[in-house]
Amino acid sequence: MELRHLRYFAVVAEELHFSRAAERLGISQPPLSQQIRALEDELQVRLLDRTSRTVELTEAGRLFLVEARATLDQADRARQTAARAHRGEIGELTVGIYPSALLAEPVAAAILGFRRRHPRVRLVLRERAVYAAVREMAGGSLDVAYLRYATRPEVPPGFALTEVMREPLMLVVHRDHRLAQRDDPVPLEELAQEPFIHFSPRSDSALHEHVAALCSTAGFEPRIEQEANQNGSILALIGTGIGLSILPRSLCRLSLPELRVLPIANPGAVSRIWMAHRRRSGGALLQTLVKLATAQRQERKDITT
């Protein structure tokens, strides 16, 4: 039994006349009669009583018509749903964001723009640090992921990578620190003997490696006084005066009154934000988010300290 059989039968049941039904369907009468007979043969039930002048529904035909119409309506809804999903009007998109991603203006603007364009789409945001996000992309549970990484990160096969933003890394110190009142950028070399507060290597954040590599270019290894796994914890610990940290500028928007945020003199003190997304799946929804992210991208010339 095919949907066209149900459609043919429903039109015949409405017209109770084969010629008019055939005209509505855009086919000739003999093939229509053959299709109705084939349907009855398959069901082994007479659906229509025919005479040379009249066509009437049998009791089985009346009951079958109710179910046939329901099936046709459901099939039509299924077609409409598929079409709307293809156009990006409905659906679901799963996005991995590192913990402070929405503090970065291009990321927040892309997410907000997407929600405004597709209010009926379920946008699932999952907070994941870079390495956890890459694992979930490989496992198929993320369609998109925003990654903070110093260089171009490796992403699973089937994913494309777009650079969204570059921003300076900043020095964050307590207001009573010896460097707190400086107006000029601070050279990294001046931090060689300072106690650092930073992300634990177990946090899946790539900032730990980035800061270590940056300090290495200045000739020293950072002395980690205290490890933390959350952005807020790092800032709060700096507020106690037990150490300092190097953090992206957007994260410094959470800075506490007792903290001071200072520029760093070294040109390599730059953090990059990337957007990884599936290449061939995700349809219009994914393409909308990619376009929004690309439109918000800040080039190197936009980096200020």
DRENDOMI-760754 format. One record per residue: x, y, z of N, C-alpha, C in turn; residue in three letters. Coordinates in steps of 0.001 Angstrom, whole numbers, plus 500000, padded with zeros to 6 digits. Layout:
BEGIN
XYZXYZXYZALA;...
% end
This chain:
BEGIN
500838498813500000500000500000500000500882501250500000MET;500605502180499123501384503405499010500496504600499319GLU;501136505730499619500380506934499937499482507357498776LEU;499948507131497546499116507532496404497820506729496361ARG;497859505471496797496627504693496844495633505309497812HIS;496134505738498967495268506378499950494715507699499420LEU;495574508441498729495126509716498173494064509501497102ARG;494277508535496222493288508235495183491948507854495813TYR;492023506983496812490791506533497451490060507689498130PHE;490807508570498828490188509688499530489472510621498564ALA;490069510866497406489426511758496425488174511105495845VAL;488258509818495543487082509111495039485971509124496091VAL;486335508939497354485346508939498428484690510302498585ALA;485441511352498312484872512696498411483960513011497227GLU;484347512570496035483575512889494835482449511882494590GLU;482678510638495034481748509541494729481436509512493239LEU;482477509769492475482341509790491016483751509637490440HIS;483985508579489680485344508286489205485853509319488205PHE;484992509805487335485450510779486329485886512076486991SER;485070512576487916485446513824488593486698513629489451ARG;486786512471490104487975512196490919489232512140490057ALA;489113511474488883490262511386487984490686512769487505ALA;489700513626487251490021514987486804490748515756487901GLU;490311515622489144490983516291490263492420515793490434ARG;492602514512490213493919513917490409494848514103489216LEU;494283514519488095495099514730486898495497513459486197GLY;494668512422486339494928511163485636493658510745484905ILE;493767509748484052492581509265483354491804508295484245SER;490542508041483868489693507232484733490110505765484820GLN;490473505097483703490803503667483799491928503359484788PRO;493065504106484769494110503809485755493638504042487192PRO;492763505041487387492254505294488731491421504108489215LEU;490566503610488352489743502446488719490630501244489041SER;491686501078488237492601499955488474493300500084489828GLN;493714501311490203494409501512491478493481501245492669GLN;492211501643492546491255501388493629491013499881493769ILE;490880499199492636490696497740492702491921497060493320ARG;493104497551492952494333496968493506494393497175495020ALA;493921498342495477493880498607496908492912497654497607LEU;491749497471497019490764496554497610491292495118497621GLU;491978494739496553492536493383496496493591493197497589ASP;494407494224497790495452494109498811494835494006500206GLU;493792494779500435493127494761501741492178493575501894LEU;491805493007500733490810491928500704489480492388501320GLN;489153493651501004487918494277501496487357495157500386VAL;486027495124500218485389496037499271485168497372499962ARG;485727498411499379485623499747499954484503500563499327LEU;484179500246498075483183501013497323482177500065496687LEU;480923500462496738479886499782495966479658500593494700ASP;479840499947493552479735500645492283478549500089491489ARG;477848500984490852476868500596489836477193501412488607THR;476434501259487581476694502031486360476450503516486577SER;475694503879487629475355505282487849475855505840489176ARG;476107505002490134476468505514491456477704504825492015THR;478325505553492938479446505024493714479173505369495173VAL;479206504383496030478955504604497448480014503882498291GLU;480273504449499450481206503821500386480531502680501121LEU;481246501597501272480767500534502149481069500933503592THR;480589500172504552480893500465505946482402500383506183GLU;483033499363505579484494499259505693485167500458505044ALA;484602500918503926485160502067503234485086503334504057GLY;483979503533504779483838504728505611484861504731506749ARG;485039503583507368486026503500508446487450503642507910LEU;487706503037506760489038503123506163489355504559505757PHE;488333505317505311488543506703504893489061507547506055LEU;488534507327507253489000508085508426490489507851508653VAL;490889506592508584492302506272508817493181506735507666GLU;492657506636506441493425507082505270493705508575505346ALA;492695509363505721492882510813505842493881511134506954ARG;493788510413508064494737510648509153496164510341508717ALA;496333509275507963497667508912507464498187509956506492THR;497340510436505605497745511463504640498093512766505351LEU;497319513118506379497619514335507139498964514206507844ASP;499220513037508431500485512827509125501657512878508155GLN;501469512283506970502527512322505958502797513747505508ALA;501735514543505389501901515935504995502644516723506073ASP;502316516462507348503036517133508438504505516735508444ARG;504759515474508141506152515010508096506926515726506997ALA;506283515893505832506942516607504728507219518061505115ARG;506226518694505740506402520085506141507500520235507183GLN;507555519296508126508592519341509150509979519209508530THR;510119518271507589511413518094506921511807519343506156ALA;510835519946505474511118521148504690511519522313505598ALA;510818522468506720511138523561507636512500523352508286ARG;512813522116508604514132521828509175515225522133508157ALA;514977521786506895515952522068505842516157523566505670HIS;515094524340505833515195525800505703515747526442506969ARG;515940525655508031516483526200509258515454526852510155GLY;514172526546509957513130527174510762512905526442512084GLU;513184525150512123513019524367513337514197523403513447ILE;514320522773514599515380521778514765516139521992516056GLY;517340521442516103518178521516517301519633521594516879GLU;520394522408517572521826522544517318522535522507518666LEU;523548521654518778524289521498520024525643522175519906THR;525894523131520786527088523973520701527900523847521981VAL;529163523528521840530071523510522979530710524880523149GLY;530690525405524359531311526711524629532253526561525818ILE;533448527107525708534353527076526854533777528001527941TYR;534147527856529197533442528497530307533226530004530203PRO;534160530756529631533980532212529566533651532685528151SER;533200531781527286533007532123525875532048533285525666ALA;530966533332526431529950534356526202530379535733526695LEU;531548535817527335532110537122527668532820537738526465LEU;533123536925525456533743537415524221532645537923523301ALA;532714539172522930531622539810522186531236539083520903GLU;532187538648520061531783537961518827531013536671519084PRO;531387535943520135530679534695520451529267535011520930VAL;529150535937521882527837536301522403526940536856521306ALA;527497537679520406526701538275519333526198537212518365ALA;527030536201518083526611535136517171525477534311517780ALA;525596533974519068524559533197519742523256533994519801ILE;523344535283520165522152536124520236521519536280518855LEU;522348536511517843521819536656516486521120535398516006GLY;521678534253516359521060532988515964519697532825516627PHE;519620533115517918518345532974518629517287533910518048ARG;517673535084517646516708536019517068516219535547515706ARG;517099534955514935516713534483513602515905533199513659ARG;516196532367514637515535531053514714514969530831516115HIS;513942531579516482513417531463517850512833530099518177PRO;512460529307517165511858528005517429512880526867517423ARG;514120527205517160515180526199517169515705526032518592VAL;515885524805518997516455524531520328517981524582520216ARG;518552525617520793520009525781520784520534525269522126LEU;521209524128522094521705523490523318523155523920523522VAL;523406524674524594524758525134524913525343524252526005LEU;526485523649525718527151522793526693528505523383527033ARG;528720523677528306529984524265528727531060523189528746GLU;532046523354527884533137522380527771534449523113527515ARG;535486522772528266536822523277527955537312522623526673ALA;538403523140526135538800522805524774538977521305524534VAL;539699520622525404539978519212525136538731518349525299TYR;537891518698526262536631517972526424535739518187525210ALA;535737519405524675534919519702523499535393518908522289ALA;536707518818522109537241518051520977536849516581521098VAL;536900516045522307536494514647522504535017514455522158ARG;534188515397522547532758515251522279532447515456520805GLU;533208516301520130533039516428518680533343515096518012MET;534437514484518423534815513189517848533760512134518133ALA;533113512233519300532078511274519668530733511550519033GLY;530602512694518356529360513006517641528312513730518436GLY;528631514186519665527603514829520484527593516347520376SER;528533516944519634528544518389519408528524518686517917LEU;527679519634517513527656520085516125528662521205515903ASP;528844522020516929529707523197516877530436523295518210VAL;531638523851518192532336524110519453533184525362519314ALA;533082526228520311533981527375520407535173526949521251TYR;536375527169520724537596526708521369538545527885521574LEU;539085528003522783540139528992523005541466528250522942ARG;542294528646521968543546527932521757544551528895521131TYR;545792528822521572546802529784521129547113529666519634ALA;547147528430519149547429528189517737546252527435517127THR;546356527118515854545267526399515201545127525006515820ARG;543987524705516467543856523410517138543544522288516160PRO;543859521091516566543474519930515780542032519559516124GLU;541225519367515084539823518994515297539563517652514613VAL;538516516940515008538250515617514423537965515698512923PRO;538169514606512207537831514571510776536358514938510575PRO;536094515676509505534726516084509214534350517430509789GLY;535297518057510519535039519373511095535905520432510415PHE;535311521581510169536044522734509645536336523684510802ALA;537282524586510593537726525474511659537747526910511142LEU;537143527815511901537117529231511557537642530034512731THR;538579530927512471539046531813513543538025532920513739GLU;537577533092514971536530534057515280537093535352515841VAL;538142535255516649538605536440517367540015536252517893MET;540742537360517979542015537398518689541919538505519730ARG;542437538234520903542402539241521950543662539141522797GLU;544063540242523405545293540207524201545103539472525512PRO;546174538854525969546233538333527324546632539474528249LEU;546031539489529444546256540584530373546858540052531681MET;547588540901532358548119540575533673547121541048534724LEU;546734540135535613545770540474536668546477540347538014VAL;546482541452538770547163541478540059546249542105541108VAL;546592541919542380545883542601543467546257544082543437HIS;545355544929543888545607546371543827546796546814544681ARG;547203545971545640548363546303546473549668545746545915ASP;549594545073544784550811544497544194551735545618543718HIS;553004545334543695554006546337543305553814546850541877ARG;553151546036540997552970546440539616551618547124539368LEU;550785547191540388549388547597540183549231549006539635ALA;550151549893539942550000551290539537550757551634538255GLN;551285550633537579552032550912536348551083551348535246ARG;551534552271534420550740552727533282551189552061531982ASP;552449551659531919552972551077530697552829549558530741ASP;552811548879529567552714547416529526553843546758530305PRO;553507545654530948554467544958531810555194543871531019VAL;556527543894530960557265542802530315557119541518531128PRO;556990540410530456556832539126531138558024538815532038LEU;559202539276531642560407538985532415560283539462533866GLU;559459540459534091559305540981535448558480540049536334GLU;557920539004535741557073538088536507557792536791536877LEU;559077536717536564559808535455536725559791534934538159ALA;559789535823539133559836535387540532558466535468541216GLN;557436535773540462556109535962541045555358534636541196GLU;554551534505542254553685533323542382552468533467541465PRO;552176532416540721551058532431539776549862531661540330PHE;548700532115539965547460531364540178546908531059538793ILE;546729529777538520546277529483537162545525528162537094HIS;545033527874535864544242526671535653545078525418535895PHE;544438524440536473545077523139536664545200522438535318SER;546286521688535104546383520901533863545238519908533721PRO;544606519576534813543480518627534786542157519286534414ARG;542166520590534209540920521316533944540473521227532493SER;541298520661531614541027520579530172541126521942529486ASP;541567522966530205541751524282529605543124524351528945SER;543180524929527747544460525066527047545240526285527531ALA;544622527126528373545315528323528852546529527978529709LEU;546469526857530409547613526440531224548856526292530339HIS;548686525574529221549816525368528308550232526674527649GLU;549251527500527297549553528748526608550415529660527484HIS;550015529844528732550774530720529627552162530149529901VAL;552253528840530051553561528220530281554485528451529090ALA;553940528303527875554749528525526673555153529987526545ALA;554244530878526897554529532308526818555644532695527789LEU;555561532184529001556611532483529986557950531879529554CYS;557887530732528901559119530092528438559855530986527439SER;559103531707526599559750532627525644560436533779526362THR;559985534056527601560614535124528389561723534581529286ALA;561995533273529182563124532693529882562850532130531248GLY;561601531867531594561329531289532912560101530389532864PHE;559975529554533865558812528689534031557941529271535134GLU;556667529479534892555818530108535919555761529260537188PRO;555881529924538314555795529236539600554340529240540054ARG;553682528099539910552255528010540215552079527869541732ILE;551557528917542342551303528914543783549999528192544110GLU;549013528356543214547698527768543457547035527426542127GLN;546485526221542035545743525816540848544251525983541092GLU;543498526193540011542039526303540098541445525783538801ALA;540168525446538845539478524916537666538409525841537124ASN;538131526936537837537071527852537416537622529270537278GLN;537053530016536314537486531401536100537290532243537362ASN;536111532127537949535821532916539133536747532601540289GLY;537128531339540405538037530943541486539396531606541325SER;539884531671540104541181532310539863541137533777540267ILE;540092534483539831539974535903540156539839536106541666LEU;539060535248542310538887535377543755540198535122544489ALA;540971534166544016542252533869544651543241535013544463LEU;543216535647543298544074536828543109543664537913544097ILE;542362537981544341541853538977545292542341538776546704GLY;542810537591547036543362537350548372544809537817548487THR;545408538122547330546782538621547332547846537549547328GLY;547471536283547093548481535225547170549206535000545844ILE;548775535684544797549441535505543518548773536316542428GLY;549293536174541216548760536893540058548444535873538975LEU;547880536363537869547576535451536766547613536198535449SER;547670535427534380547581535956533019546316535374532398ILE;545407536260532005544087535829531542543670536614530297LEU;542786536066529461542291536789528286541520538048528698PRO;541567539049527861540925540329528188539431540182528451ARG;538739539360527655537291539233527843536958538660529219SER;537782537752529715537548537177531036537731538218532130LEU;538557539214531866538805540255532858537591541158533085CYS;536558540987532277535319541729532519534709541338533857ARG;535082540164534368534589539699535664535442540207536819LEU;536409541056536526537379541480537533536696542097538755SER;537267541829539932536765542347541196537358543723541488LEU;536704544523542350537203545879542641538633545902543174PRO;539036544856543900540380544849544484541458544393543504GLU;541087544149542270542060543693541281542419544812540303LEU;543594544663539697544020545570538639544380544733537406ARG;543955545216536246544210544516534984545182545361534171VAL;546320544760533815547396545497533152547750544847531816LEU;548142545657530823548595545087529544549970544448529682PRO;550241543496528805551529542799528778552311543275527568ILE;553602543510527750554412544097526684554722543112525561ALA;554788541839525855555227540862524861554201540695523742ASN;554622540781522478553683540687521352553000539331521215PRO;553597538288521791552987536961521675551869536715522668GLY;551576537696523513550541537531524533549159537767523924ALA;548791536858523048547515536963522322546796535623522388VAL;545519535671522719544691534465522756543774534460521538SER;543489533267521035542642533150519836541425532285520133ARG;540324532673519551539077531921519695538720531346518334ILE;538417530073518323538105529349517091536696528776517173TRP;536108528597516025534816527916515943535005526677515071MET;534784525504515660534841524249514905533414523819514600ALA;533157523402513379531798523013513010531834521902511965HIS;530776521121511961530680520019511002530718520563509580ARG;531371519819508688531483520276507304530221520035506492ARG;529622518844506627528572518459505685527207518235506320ARG;527090518290507630525784518085508246525422519298509087SER;524147519380509457523694520520510245522798521437509453GLY;522904521393508109521983522124507256522006523626507467GLY;520844524226507250520730525677507287521011526242508673ALA;520662525502509720520901525987511079522385526213511319LEU;523166525210510974524604525301511187525202526410510338LEU;524761526514509089525301527546508210524987528943508724GLN;523817529124509342523476530423509910524462530800511001THR;524754529865511901525667530160512999527079530414512485LEU;527503529665511483528835529871510894528937531263510277VAL;527899531671509540527909533001508912527926534105509955LYS;527150533933511018527135534935512079528498535034512750LEU;529119533890513012530432533891513654531473534543512756ALA;531406534245511462532368534820510516532191536329510417THR;530931536774510433530656538207510345531193538951511555ALA;531279538268512699531741538904513928533257538825514115GLN;533922538140513178535357537890513372536161539190513448ARG;537079539238514381537985540380514497539363539975513998GLN;539885540744513062541212540456512515542299540976513446GLU;543538540649513140544656541037513996544744542537514192ARG;544348543312513186544432544765513291543479545338514350LYS;542503544520514780541548544976515783542041544758517199ASP;543167544069517363543662543774518705544228545050519333ILE;543707545357520487544235546513521220544537546081522643THR;545330546840523318545677546477524693545164547475525667THR;
% end
